[in-house]
Amino acid sequence: MVDTDRILDVLPHYIVLLLLVFLVLAVVREFVGDLGFAVELLIVLAVTFAYRPVVQRLGVAPDSWANR
């Protein structure tokens, strides 16, 4: 069975993460120009992997992330 409370708990973070990825890519494209798929993929991965530790350090992570 699906735990809807957990999904609703993390959904805002996934939306913010998606928007953050688009924002970072837009800023990089504006200042640097087109970097190519591989470099942009690395930027997306860096933002994605850095998001959770930053959010946890700021103290705004959902409770379901505390045990993992």
N, C-alpha and C positions, 0 to 999 in steps of 0.2 A: 504494500500500500504506500502511496505517496505521502510524504510528510509536507503538507502545504504550509505549515508554520515556518519550517526551515527554508522552504523556497521563497516565501514572502520576506523572510529575514535577510536573505542574501541578494534578492532581486535588485534592490537599489544599488548595491555595490557593483553588480555586473553591468547595470546601465551606465553608472559613472565610469567604470573601466572602459566600456565601449566608446563613450564620448571622449574620454581622456586620450585614447589611442588616436581617434580622428583628429583631435586638437593638436597633439604632438606631431602627427604626420603633416598637418596643414602648416604648422609653424616651421617645421624643418623644410618643407617644400618651398615656403615663402622666402626663407633666408638662404638656403643652400641650393635649391633647385631640385630637379628630378635626380634621385640617387640610384634608381633601379630597384627591381623587385627584391633582390637578395638583401640589400642594405635596409630597405624599408621593413622587410620581414624581421630582421635583427632588431630594429627599433621597436616593432610591435612586441616581440618577445621580451625585450628588456623592460618595457612599460608593464607588460602583463605580469612578469615575475617579480617586479619591484613593488607592485601595487599592494599586495597582501601584507608584506612586512611593514611597509610605511603606514598602512591603515591600522595595523595592530599596535605599532609604536605610538601613533596618535591617540589610541584608545577609542576609536570609533568602529572597530571591527565587530561583526555580529558574533553573538555568543557561540554559534556553531563552529566558528573558526578557532576558538580558544583551545580546544582539545586536539587540534591537528597540527 
